[in-house]
Amino acid sequence: MKLSHIILKVDNLDNAVTEYRQKGFAVEYGRLKNPVNALIYFSKGPYIELLDGTRMPSFIKRLFRLAGKGCMVDRLQTIDDSKPGSYCQLALENYKEDLKTETEILKKYGIKSYGLPGRRNDIHGRHLRFRLAVPVELNIPFLMTYFSEDPKPVNFVHPNGIKEIKKVIYATDSGYFELIKELCDDERLELREGAGIEVKFNTEL
């Protein structure tokens, strides 16, 4: 697997889109009507997803817990509880139609996961489809298949000169290092003991 994207928690989505455009990034909303996220794509490598929270009401979270999906709620809650301006979740991606190999690797290490279908119609009219596998252990990245259509721009450099993400530093319990390395062979990923995510950019300037 390779690095897919990093979720950046923001205080307000519209304000964040304006802010990052002023910083010289090309930012697009995830969908035309009532967007809940925004994306900073790069031609190669991982991209950044801006979220101001899951926007899931508390009573819906309670219903999910009653339905036995508390692990999903716990993962979403980490986004809601994260400090604005911080990278709070990391996703890995493969280029197959399913995540069977990856979920078997998780099982080998005693980690359960739950699968979900994903879909989004973006602002360019593309019907993006994918699948997710989310480990119940919160200190492991979540997994996804790549989009059914490629949304990334070709040979693109942002107005600020940033070409791509050069490195993602993912801090977690060292006991998960071996598992994550077996899942992901992306040279951009650096593992460290601790907590938190850092992103370093590659610029043409």
C-alpha positions as semicolon CSV with decimal commas, in nm:
position;residue;x (nm);y (nm);z (nm)
1;M;0,000;0,000;0,000
2;K;0,094;0,365;-0,044
3;L;0,001;0,678;0,146
4;S;-0,347;0,788;0,046
5;H;-0,428;1,110;0,231
6;I;-0,399;1,295;0,558
7;I;-0,697;1,452;0,731
8;L;-0,636;1,808;0,849
9;K;-0,881;1,926;1,114
10;V;-0,992;2,285;1,061
11;D;-1,214;2,515;1,260
12;N;-1,446;2,616;0,976
13;L;-1,442;2,458;0,630
14;D;-1,518;2,769;0,424
15;N;-1,269;2,980;0,617
16;A;-1,005;2,710;0,579
17;V;-1,058;2,688;0,203
18;T;-1,006;3,064;0,180
19;E;-0,703;3,049;0,407
20;Y;-0,526;2,773;0,215
21;R;-0,602;2,935;-0,119
22;Q;-0,440;3,250;0,018
23;K;-0,140;3,034;0,111
24;G;-0,108;2,942;-0,255
25;F;-0,273;2,600;-0,261
26;A;-0,533;2,498;-0,517
27;V;-0,822;2,378;-0,300
28;E;-1,149;2,226;-0,420
29;Y;-1,459;2,130;-0,230
30;G;-1,546;1,763;-0,218
31;R;-1,885;1,818;-0,379
32;L;-2,091;2,102;-0,518
33;K;-2,388;2,103;-0,280
34;N;-2,343;2,127;0,096
35;P;-1,977;2,018;0,097
36;V;-1,845;1,858;0,413
37;N;-1,480;1,843;0,307
38;A;-1,225;2,003;0,078
39;L;-0,919;1,857;-0,094
40;I;-0,566;1,969;-0,173
41;Y;-0,453;1,730;-0,445
42;F;-0,103;1,672;-0,579
43;S;-0,015;1,500;-0,906
44;K;0,181;1,233;-0,721
45;G;0,158;1,089;-0,375
46;P;-0,081;1,163;-0,091
47;Y;-0,322;1,453;-0,073
48;I;-0,474;1,652;0,213
49;E;-0,839;1,643;0,317
50;L;-0,975;1,940;0,513
51;L;-1,249;1,858;0,763
52;D;-1,408;2,078;1,029
53;G;-1,549;1,766;1,195
54;T;-1,764;1,467;1,110
55;R;-2,084;1,670;1,151
56;M;-2,246;1,359;1,293
57;P;-2,504;1,445;1,562
58;S;-2,458;1,288;1,903
59;F;-2,783;1,094;1,882
60;I;-2,671;0,931;1,556
61;K;-2,345;0,830;1,724
62;R;-2,548;0,675;2,006
63;L;-2,758;0,483;1,754
64;F;-2,444;0,349;1,586
65;R;-2,313;0,234;1,924
66;L;-2,641;0,058;1,997
67;A;-2,612;-0,111;1,659
68;G;-2,271;-0,249;1,754
69;K;-2,068;0,000;1,551
70;G;-1,901;0,175;1,842
71;C;-1,557;0,125;1,687
72;M;-1,658;0,340;1,392
73;V;-1,787;0,608;1,626
74;D;-1,460;0,602;1,821
75;R;-1,263;0,663;1,501
76;L;-1,490;0,950;1,398
77;Q;-1,476;1,098;1,746
78;T;-1,098;1,134;1,721
79;I;-1,156;1,377;1,433
80;D;-1,417;1,575;1,624
81;D;-1,191;1,594;1,930
82;S;-0,879;1,697;1,739
83;K;-0,743;2,049;1,766
84;P;-0,804;2,268;1,459
85;G;-0,486;2,303;1,258
86;S;-0,366;1,951;1,337
87;Y;-0,331;1,648;1,113
88;C;-0,545;1,388;1,283
89;Q;-0,586;1,078;1,063
90;L;-0,379;0,896;0,802
91;A;-0,514;0,672;0,526
92;L;-0,330;0,412;0,320
93;E;-0,445;0,297;-0,024
94;N;-0,406;0,003;-0,259
95;Y;-0,487;-0,024;-0,628
96;K;-0,714;-0,327;-0,622
97;E;-1,091;-0,369;-0,599
98;D;-1,086;-0,498;-0,243
99;L;-0,885;-0,496;0,078
100;K;-0,875;-0,871;0,144
101;T;-0,498;-0,895;0,159
102;E;-0,473;-0,601;0,396
103;T;-0,746;-0,721;0,632
104;E;-0,571;-1,058;0,650
105;I;-0,252;-0,880;0,754
106;L;-0,447;-0,701;1,027
107;K;-0,591;-1,033;1,145
108;K;-0,242;-1,183;1,159
109;Y;-0,154;-0,915;1,414
110;G;-0,477;-0,968;1,605
111;I;-0,640;-0,646;1,483
112;K;-1,007;-0,650;1,390
113;S;-1,142;-0,414;1,127
114;Y;-1,475;-0,321;0,971
115;G;-1,541;-0,262;0,605
116;L;-1,746;0,012;0,446
117;P;-1,828;0,120;0,091
118;G;-1,750;0,482;0,005
119;R;-1,873;0,712;-0,267
120;R;-1,864;1,077;-0,363
121;N;-1,963;1,274;-0,671
122;D;-1,704;1,548;-0,700
123;I;-1,730;1,901;-0,840
124;H;-1,606;1,782;-1,181
125;G;-1,888;1,530;-1,221
126;R;-1,673;1,228;-1,145
127;H;-1,842;0,942;-0,961
128;L;-1,574;0,837;-0,715
129;R;-1,621;0,495;-0,564
130;F;-1,396;0,314;-0,316
131;R;-1,394;0,076;-0,022
132;L;-1,270;0,127;0,332
133;A;-1,128;-0,102;0,598
134;V;-1,104;0,065;0,936
135;P;-0,902;-0,101;1,215
136;V;-1,066;-0,094;1,557
137;E;-0,728;0,008;1,697
138;L;-0,722;0,387;1,665
139;N;-0,342;0,415;1,648
140;I;-0,326;0,242;1,308
141;P;-0,405;0,420;0,979
142;F;-0,730;0,333;0,806
143;L;-0,725;0,167;0,465
144;M;-0,898;0,229;0,133
145;T;-0,896;0,122;-0,228
146;Y;-0,805;0,393;-0,477
147;F;-1,086;0,588;-0,639
148;S;-1,270;0,437;-0,934
149;E;-1,168;0,749;-1,129
150;D;-0,843;0,938;-1,075
151;P;-0,918;1,289;-0,941
152;K;-0,556;1,409;-0,928
153;P;-0,430;1,682;-1,165
154;V;-0,155;1,595;-1,413
155;N;0,188;1,761;-1,390
156;F;0,050;2,018;-1,147
157;V;0,241;2,253;-0,919
158;H;0,050;2,469;-0,673
159;P;0,078;2,848;-0,714
160;N;0,299;2,857;-0,403
161;G;0,550;2,626;-0,574
162;I;0,463;2,313;-0,375
163;K;0,478;2,008;-0,597
164;E;0,397;1,723;-0,362
165;I;0,415;1,591;-0,008
166;K;0,774;1,481;0,050
167;K;0,729;1,305;0,383
168;V;0,460;1,206;0,631
169;I;0,578;1,141;0,985
170;Y;0,331;0,916;1,165
171;A;0,385;0,882;1,540
172;T;0,228;0,587;1,717
173;D;0,307;0,302;1,955
174;S;0,624;0,128;1,838
175;G;0,443;-0,202;1,881
176;Y;0,254;-0,123;1,559
177;F;0,560;-0,041;1,349
178;E;0,603;-0,392;1,208
179;L;0,235;-0,414;1,111
180;I;0,231;-0,074;0,942
181;K;0,551;-0,152;0,752
182;E;0,399;-0,478;0,628
183;L;0,093;-0,287;0,510
184;C;0,274;0,010;0,356
185;D;0,598;0,029;0,157
186;D;0,572;0,399;0,071
187;E;0,912;0,566;0,106
188;R;0,739;0,890;0,207
189;L;0,623;0,734;0,535
190;E;0,837;0,772;0,846
191;L;0,729;0,607;1,172
192;R;0,809;0,749;1,511
193;E;0,721;0,662;1,869
194;G;0,456;0,891;2,019
195;A;0,145;1,055;1,883
196;G;0,060;1,296;1,605
197;I;0,120;1,344;1,233
198;E;0,358;1,581;1,055
199;V;0,363;1,666;0,685
200;K;0,664;1,797;0,491
201;F;0,631;1,937;0,140
202;N;0,847;1,928;-0,172
203;T;0,864;2,261;-0,353
204;E;0,993;2,368;-0,693
205;L;1,086;2,714;-0,565
